[in-house]
Amino acid sequence: MIKHNIEPNVVTYSALINCHCLQNKMDKARKVFQLMIKKGCAPDIFSYNIMINGYYKAQWIDEAMELFHEIS
């Protein structure tokens, strides 16, 4: 997409984050989440839910709670 000058949106980023979470690659998921924010694409409630759920399943409870408190 980027090669064709098409900027990803929140749905695209969330789908990519979800793929990483499903593969238990939370470091990669976090990098995409941070990149989304850096690029000016605000995460929505679904993006946060994907990350929190991924952290929980990977047993990264502190990170899940931190992100939960960020949106509370």
Rosetta constraint file for C-alpha pairs under 8 A:
AtomPair CA 1 CA 5 HARMONIC 6.47 0.50
AtomPair CA 1 CA 6 HARMONIC 5.05 0.50
AtomPair CA 1 CA 7 HARMONIC 6.75 0.50
AtomPair CA 1 CA 8 HARMONIC 7.10 0.50
AtomPair CA 2 CA 6 HARMONIC 5.26 0.50
AtomPair CA 2 CA 7 HARMONIC 5.97 0.50
AtomPair CA 2 CA 8 HARMONIC 7.54 0.50
AtomPair CA 8 CA 12 HARMONIC 5.59 0.50
AtomPair CA 8 CA 13 HARMONIC 6.49 0.50
AtomPair CA 9 CA 13 HARMONIC 6.25 0.50
AtomPair CA 9 CA 41 HARMONIC 6.64 0.50
AtomPair CA 10 CA 14 HARMONIC 5.92 0.50
AtomPair CA 10 CA 36 HARMONIC 7.64 0.50
AtomPair CA 10 CA 41 HARMONIC 6.26 0.50
AtomPair CA 10 CA 42 HARMONIC 7.06 0.50
AtomPair CA 10 CA 43 HARMONIC 6.26 0.50
AtomPair CA 10 CA 44 HARMONIC 7.24 0.50
AtomPair CA 10 CA 47 HARMONIC 7.67 0.50
AtomPair CA 11 CA 15 HARMONIC 6.12 0.50
AtomPair CA 12 CA 16 HARMONIC 6.38 0.50
AtomPair CA 13 CA 17 HARMONIC 6.12 0.50
AtomPair CA 13 CA 32 HARMONIC 7.01 0.50
AtomPair CA 13 CA 33 HARMONIC 7.36 0.50
AtomPair CA 13 CA 36 HARMONIC 6.63 0.50
AtomPair CA 14 CA 18 HARMONIC 5.98 0.50
AtomPair CA 14 CA 33 HARMONIC 7.95 0.50
AtomPair CA 14 CA 46 HARMONIC 7.55 0.50
AtomPair CA 14 CA 47 HARMONIC 5.33 0.50
AtomPair CA 14 CA 50 HARMONIC 7.45 0.50
AtomPair CA 15 CA 19 HARMONIC 6.30 0.50
AtomPair CA 16 CA 20 HARMONIC 6.49 0.50
AtomPair CA 16 CA 29 HARMONIC 7.66 0.50
AtomPair CA 16 CA 32 HARMONIC 7.57 0.50
AtomPair CA 17 CA 21 HARMONIC 6.21 0.50
AtomPair CA 17 CA 28 HARMONIC 7.83 0.50
AtomPair CA 17 CA 29 HARMONIC 4.78 0.50
AtomPair CA 17 CA 30 HARMONIC 7.67 0.50
AtomPair CA 17 CA 32 HARMONIC 6.30 0.50
AtomPair CA 17 CA 33 HARMONIC 6.81 0.50
AtomPair CA 17 CA 47 HARMONIC 7.91 0.50
AtomPair CA 17 CA 50 HARMONIC 7.37 0.50
AtomPair CA 17 CA 51 HARMONIC 7.41 0.50
AtomPair CA 18 CA 22 HARMONIC 6.07 0.50
AtomPair CA 18 CA 29 HARMONIC 7.43 0.50
AtomPair CA 18 CA 50 HARMONIC 6.07 0.50
AtomPair CA 18 CA 51 HARMONIC 7.64 0.50
AtomPair CA 18 CA 54 HARMONIC 7.86 0.50
AtomPair CA 19 CA 23 HARMONIC 6.45 0.50
AtomPair CA 20 CA 24 HARMONIC 6.26 0.50
AtomPair CA 20 CA 25 HARMONIC 5.02 0.50
AtomPair CA 20 CA 26 HARMONIC 6.51 0.50
AtomPair CA 20 CA 28 HARMONIC 6.36 0.50
AtomPair CA 20 CA 29 HARMONIC 5.26 0.50
AtomPair CA 21 CA 25 HARMONIC 5.62 0.50
AtomPair CA 21 CA 26 HARMONIC 5.76 0.50
AtomPair CA 21 CA 29 HARMONIC 6.17 0.50
AtomPair CA 21 CA 50 HARMONIC 7.62 0.50
AtomPair CA 21 CA 51 HARMONIC 7.33 0.50
AtomPair CA 21 CA 54 HARMONIC 4.99 0.50
AtomPair CA 21 CA 55 HARMONIC 7.89 0.50
AtomPair CA 22 CA 54 HARMONIC 7.24 0.50
AtomPair CA 24 CA 54 HARMONIC 7.23 0.50
AtomPair CA 24 CA 57 HARMONIC 7.97 0.50
AtomPair CA 24 CA 58 HARMONIC 6.27 0.50
AtomPair CA 25 CA 29 HARMONIC 6.32 0.50
AtomPair CA 26 CA 30 HARMONIC 5.95 0.50
AtomPair CA 26 CA 54 HARMONIC 6.98 0.50
AtomPair CA 26 CA 55 HARMONIC 6.91 0.50
AtomPair CA 26 CA 58 HARMONIC 7.51 0.50
AtomPair CA 27 CA 31 HARMONIC 6.29 0.50
AtomPair CA 28 CA 32 HARMONIC 6.32 0.50
AtomPair CA 29 CA 33 HARMONIC 6.16 0.50
AtomPair CA 29 CA 51 HARMONIC 7.46 0.50
AtomPair CA 30 CA 34 HARMONIC 6.07 0.50
AtomPair CA 30 CA 51 HARMONIC 7.69 0.50
AtomPair CA 31 CA 35 HARMONIC 6.01 0.50
AtomPair CA 32 CA 36 HARMONIC 6.06 0.50
AtomPair CA 33 CA 37 HARMONIC 6.58 0.50
AtomPair CA 33 CA 43 HARMONIC 7.84 0.50
AtomPair CA 34 CA 38 HARMONIC 6.13 0.50
AtomPair CA 35 CA 39 HARMONIC 6.02 0.50
AtomPair CA 36 CA 40 HARMONIC 6.56 0.50
AtomPair CA 36 CA 41 HARMONIC 5.27 0.50
AtomPair CA 36 CA 42 HARMONIC 7.03 0.50
AtomPair CA 36 CA 43 HARMONIC 7.35 0.50
AtomPair CA 37 CA 41 HARMONIC 5.29 0.50
AtomPair CA 37 CA 42 HARMONIC 5.67 0.50
AtomPair CA 37 CA 43 HARMONIC 6.97 0.50
AtomPair CA 43 CA 47 HARMONIC 5.46 0.50
AtomPair CA 43 CA 48 HARMONIC 6.74 0.50
AtomPair CA 44 CA 48 HARMONIC 6.50 0.50
AtomPair CA 45 CA 49 HARMONIC 6.07 0.50
AtomPair CA 46 CA 50 HARMONIC 6.13 0.50
AtomPair CA 47 CA 51 HARMONIC 6.37 0.50
AtomPair CA 48 CA 52 HARMONIC 6.04 0.50
AtomPair CA 48 CA 67 HARMONIC 7.34 0.50
AtomPair CA 48 CA 68 HARMONIC 7.84 0.50
AtomPair CA 49 CA 53 HARMONIC 5.91 0.50
AtomPair CA 50 CA 54 HARMONIC 6.01 0.50
AtomPair CA 51 CA 55 HARMONIC 6.07 0.50
AtomPair CA 51 CA 64 HARMONIC 7.48 0.50
AtomPair CA 52 CA 56 HARMONIC 6.12 0.50
AtomPair CA 52 CA 63 HARMONIC 7.77 0.50
AtomPair CA 52 CA 64 HARMONIC 4.74 0.50
AtomPair CA 52 CA 65 HARMONIC 7.69 0.50
AtomPair CA 52 CA 67 HARMONIC 6.68 0.50
AtomPair CA 52 CA 68 HARMONIC 6.96 0.50
AtomPair CA 53 CA 57 HARMONIC 6.16 0.50
AtomPair CA 53 CA 64 HARMONIC 7.47 0.50
AtomPair CA 54 CA 58 HARMONIC 6.12 0.50
AtomPair CA 55 CA 59 HARMONIC 6.03 0.50
AtomPair CA 55 CA 60 HARMONIC 4.80 0.50
AtomPair CA 55 CA 61 HARMONIC 6.39 0.50
AtomPair CA 55 CA 63 HARMONIC 6.50 0.50
AtomPair CA 55 CA 64 HARMONIC 5.28 0.50
AtomPair CA 56 CA 60 HARMONIC 5.66 0.50
AtomPair CA 56 CA 61 HARMONIC 5.58 0.50
AtomPair CA 56 CA 64 HARMONIC 6.07 0.50
AtomPair CA 60 CA 64 HARMONIC 6.32 0.50
AtomPair CA 61 CA 65 HARMONIC 6.11 0.50
AtomPair CA 62 CA 66 HARMONIC 6.08 0.50
AtomPair CA 63 CA 67 HARMONIC 6.20 0.50
AtomPair CA 64 CA 68 HARMONIC 6.11 0.50
AtomPair CA 65 CA 69 HARMONIC 6.12 0.50
AtomPair CA 66 CA 70 HARMONIC 6.24 0.50
AtomPair CA 67 CA 71 HARMONIC 6.69 0.50
AtomPair CA 68 CA 72 HARMONIC 6.30 0.50
